[in-house]
Amino acid sequence: MKKELINGVIYARYSPGPNQTDQSIEGQVHDCEEYARRNNIRIIKIYADRHLSGKDSVHRNEFQQMLRDAESQQFSTVITWKIDRFGRNREEIALNKYRLRKSGVSVRYALENIPTGPEGIILESMLEGMAEYYSAELAQKIRRGQRESVAKGRILGVKGTYGYKKDKDLHFVVDEPAAAVVREIFQQYADGMMQKDIISLLNSKSIKKADGRPFTPNAIRRLLSNRQYIGEYRYGDNVNMDAIPPIVPVELFNTVQERLRRHVPLLIICFPAQSLVLNAVLPIRVKVAPESMENVIIIINVTEKRITKRYAIARTFQKRGWKILWCSIPLRMS
């Protein structure tokens, strides 16, 4: 007698890394579909997270959607390639499997045959522990590799720094035409030129960033704050003071940093006076030096419907080193 088909879904995932592509997803799905055919499971949907770590399931959108869909009892089982595709954190694996069990959904592994019964519990626990161990060991190796690369002055990451090139051994070498532009920008700012005027001058000379796009105020500020230009190479907690040939003299760099500290960018977000979104109900008088006006952005008439978006904007600017001022209007500038 032929067994009745049950509905199931496939979950596939691959981690960040240069050698990870959609072919990994295709291979996982193929093996899971073969498993489904052998076990009379009808696949009704495939969930796939790309370029995402298995250590944190919260940011895996497809995985979270699968958990939500399981609550509607559309399917009876989830098939994943191996335990490490489901996750690499034992606590999260256990919690998410519990959520699925509450919805009557089981978890199966296409390439790992785990028996039912007490022995299956031990085997599955061992495999989950191995997945977490592999993740922790890999992270440790990556950190060690980064530390060694910084110590040897080798470039990490894809993006380079304007003013430098990399040689065949991935070491920093000065790109003299771009380095001359960097020195000029530092000197102009130290001499009192405003950032917007520096950008206008760069645009008039058709000088662009390394990615081919025009310079922006944020790009200029990041350039002026970049300690690589005085020879300091920092990657995470790893620092090497002798890894990079300096482009800018330390004295000039420090002069620029002092001026940047005096002119911290300011984002002013204003609400209508009758708004009850915030408790800022008194008019505010903001004194802004004329030379600082380039670093002031004013967003007015923020309604309650738009408050969430404005908070997101504020958080973005704060990460870039801007100060945020919330106020109610009227706002007078002097």
Residue pairs with C-beta under 8 A, 6 or more apart in sequence:
2 40
3 40
4 40
5 40
5 41
5 42
6 40
6 41
6 42
6 75
6 76
6 77
7 41
7 42
7 44
7 74
7 75
7 76
7 77
8 36
8 41
8 42
8 43
8 44
8 75
8 76
8 77
8 78
8 79
8 108
9 43
9 44
9 45
9 46
9 47
9 66
9 69
9 75
9 77
9 78
9 79
10 28
10 29
10 32
10 33
10 36
10 43
10 45
10 46
10 47
10 78
10 79
10 80
11 46
11 47
11 48
11 62
11 63
11 66
11 78
11 79
11 80
11 85
11 86
12 24
12 25
12 28
12 29
12 32
12 46
12 47
12 48
12 49
12 80
12 81
12 85
13 25
13 28
13 48
13 49
13 50
13 52
13 54
13 60
13 63
13 85
14 20
14 21
14 24
14 25
14 28
14 49
14 50
14 51
14 52
15 51
15 52
15 53
15 54
16 51
16 52
16 53
20 51
22 50
25 48
25 50
28 80
28 81
28 85
28 110
29 46
29 48
31 81
31 110
31 111
32 43
32 79
32 80
32 81
32 110
33 43
34 110
35 41
35 79
35 108
35 110
36 42
36 43
36 79
39 108
41 77
41 79
43 79
44 74
44 75
45 69
45 74
45 75
47 62
47 63
47 65
47 66
48 62
49 60
49 61
49 62
49 63
52 59
52 60
53 88
53 135
54 84
54 85
54 86
54 87
54 88
54 89
54 131
54 135
55 87
55 88
55 89
55 92
55 135
56 89
56 92
57 63
57 64
57 87
57 89
57 92
57 96
58 64
63 96
66 78
67 96
67 99
67 100
69 75
70 78
70 99
70 100
70 103
70 105
71 103
73 103
73 104
73 105
75 105
76 104
76 105
76 106
77 105
77 106
77 107
77 108
78 100
78 105
78 106
78 107
78 108
79 108
79 109
79 110
80 86
80 107
80 108
80 109
80 110
81 109
81 110
81 111
82 109
82 110
82 111
82 112
82 127
82 131
83 93
83 109
83 112
83 124
83 127
83 128
83 131
84 131
84 134
84 135
86 93
86 96
86 97
86 107
86 109
87 93
87 96
87 131
88 131
88 132
88 134
88 135
89 132
89 135
90 128
90 129
90 132
93 128
93 131
94 128
97 107
100 106
100 107
112 127
114 120
114 123
114 124
114 127
115 123
143 236
146 156
146 235
146 236
146 238
147 238
149 155
149 156
149 235
150 156
150 233
150 234
150 235
150 238
150 239
150 240
150 243
151 238
151 240
151 243
152 243
153 171
153 172
153 233
153 240
153 242
153 243
153 244
154 169
154 170
154 171
155 166
155 170
155 171
155 172
156 235
157 235
159 210
160 166
160 210
161 172
161 210
161 226
161 228
162 178
162 181
162 182
162 209
162 210
162 223
163 174
163 175
163 178
163 179
163 181
163 182
163 229
163 247
164 172
164 173
164 174
164 175
164 178
164 179
164 228
164 244
164 247
165 172
165 173
165 174
165 175
166 172
166 173
167 173
172 228
172 233
172 243
172 244
172 245
173 245
174 245
174 247
178 210
179 247
181 202
181 207
182 223
182 229
182 247
182 248
183 247
183 248
185 198
185 202
185 220
185 223
185 224
186 224
186 229
186 248
186 252
186 253
186 256
187 252
188 198
188 201
189 195
189 198
189 224
189 256
189 259
190 252
190 255
190 256
190 259
192 291
194 291
194 294
195 217
195 220
195 221
195 294
195 295
196 217
196 294
198 215
198 220
199 214
199 215
199 216
199 217
199 220
202 208
202 214
202 215
203 214
203 215
207 215
208 214
208 215
209 215
209 219
217 265
217 294
217 295
218 320
221 260
221 265
221 320
221 321
224 256
224 257
224 260
225 257
225 260
225 321
227 234
227 253
228 234
228 244
229 246
229 247
229 248
229 253
230 246
230 247
230 248
230 249
230 250
230 253
231 241
231 242
231 243
231 244
231 245
231 246
232 239
232 240
232 241
232 244
233 239
233 240
233 241
233 243
233 244
234 240
263 289
263 291
263 292
263 295
264 295
264 321
264 322
264 323
265 295
265 296
265 297
265 317
265 320
265 321
265 322
265 323
266 288
266 292
266 295
266 296
266 297
266 322
266 323
266 324
266 325
267 296
267 297
267 299
267 313
267 314
267 317
267 322
267 323
267 324
267 325
268 286
268 296
268 297
268 298
268 299
268 325
268 327
268 331
269 299
269 302
269 310
269 313
269 314
269 324
269 325
269 326
269 327
270 298
270 299
270 300
270 301
270 302
270 327
270 328
270 329
270 331
271 277
271 278
271 280
271 302
271 326
271 327
271 328
271 329
272 301
272 302
272 303
272 328
272 329
273 281
273 283
273 328
273 329
273 330
275 302
275 303
275 304
275 328
277 302
277 304
277 307
278 326
278 328
280 326
280 327
280 328
281 328
282 328
283 327
283 328
283 329
283 330
283 331
283 332
284 325
284 327
284 328
284 331
285 332
285 334
286 325
286 327
286 331
286 332
286 333
286 334
287 334
288 296
288 333
288 334
297 317
298 331
299 310
299 313
300 329
300 331
301 329
302 310
314 324
317 324
318 324
